[in-house]
Amino acid sequence: MVTETIQAARSAYAALVAVAAIASLSWTAPAHAQCEGDIDSSGHVDGADLAILLSTWGTTGNGMYHSDLNNDGIVGGTDMTILLSAWGPCAVVPAWATLIEATPDPEVVWDDDLRGAILATGYAWRVKDTATQIEMLLIPPGTFQMGCSASNAYACYSDENPVHTVTLTNAFYMGRYEVTQAQWAARMGSNPSYFQSASSQVPADQVPNRPVERVSWTTIQGFLAKTGMRLPTEAEWEYAYRAGTTTAFHGSMGNPSGTNDDTLAGNIAWYTPNSNYHTRPVGGKLANGYGLHDMAGNAFEWVNDWYSDTYYSSSPQINPTGPKSGSYRVLRGGSWFSDTYDLRASYRPGSTPDDSSLNVGFRVARDP
């Protein structure tokens, strides 16, 4: 079967064999291929890559050939499978990032439309910021209804109205988790967090993975300046939280459409009934439809916008960034010290930029 596949491939790409002949068995590609299967680093996996693979078929050399895609020391059928499965244009990896996964995992981004929107951007889905090792996921552009999502137990506040259409025209990356104590300390040289002690629920080796808290909006600006990151806008945050849902609480695996049922909030959030009144290591609850964890609960998250209780009446429909000035900055998502009204997609309190409460942290965003 392998022999037949090889022969068929050789016939189909006979015109390209001449190209491959230029390359000898010691052919070397540039140091950084843009994606798996892109042997010649052209930005596409195509016939030229296949021709190179075929020209080195069966050769050994302990992984010295770039066509040995699985690095097992021989160019063979597994490498062919890898190449063919990656056929087409490569996902673009930002210069500041290290690739983890180019395309969204259906087990994480379960909605076909969301996966399609991510792929349509041309950017890699899952990356790490190389300097900080913060994991980030691509959020594609799109349109959603921003504002009031009441739960079964709680109505909306006046500042969550009117519900209005918002369009975000640019893709952006968002932290998969809230910024942790370890990530903050590595950049800032100290840890301001209140919850630095182990407990019966959080062993000592997991304490650094708790979200950093007692960080003010003002103090966070120093972290952002050192890392090249930014805070999400309020619209970006709500859009990312919802991940295509319109309910009070975002969807999760097993409940993809979201819910208004307050009794189910514990599936996605650490909050008053289940937190034992302290933060938990990030990622302990079910992710939403983009793969983001702890968007509800654990720690409130600063966003970039100034707060106004009447802003939604005049907010731009395209890429809103909040009022031009104010006395408070917006917080989102609720915390370990919250009831379910705080955890709703549309809940939007404000606090002074210098507030550094022990239930407030943040999540980063970054442009491609």
Buried (B, 14 or more C-beta within 10 A) or exposed (E): EEEEEBEEBBEEBEEBBEBBEEBEEEBEBEEEBBBBBBBBBBBBBBBBBBBBBBBBBEBBEEBEBBBBBBEEBBBBBEBBBBBBEBEEBBBBBBEBBBBBEBBBEEEBBBBEEBBEBBBEBEBBBBBBBEBBEBBBBBBBBBEBBBBBBBBEBBEBBEBBBEBBEBBBEEBBBBBBBBBBBBBBBBBBEEBBBBBEEEEEBBEEEBBBBBBBBBBBBBBBEEBBEEBEBBBBBBBBBBBBBBBBBEBBBBBBEEBBEBBBBBEBBBBBBBBBEBBEEBBBBBBBBBBBBBBBBBBBBBBBBBBBBBBBEEBBEEBEEEBBBBBEEBEBBBBBBBBBBBBBBBBBBBBBBBBEBEBBBBBBBBBBBBEB
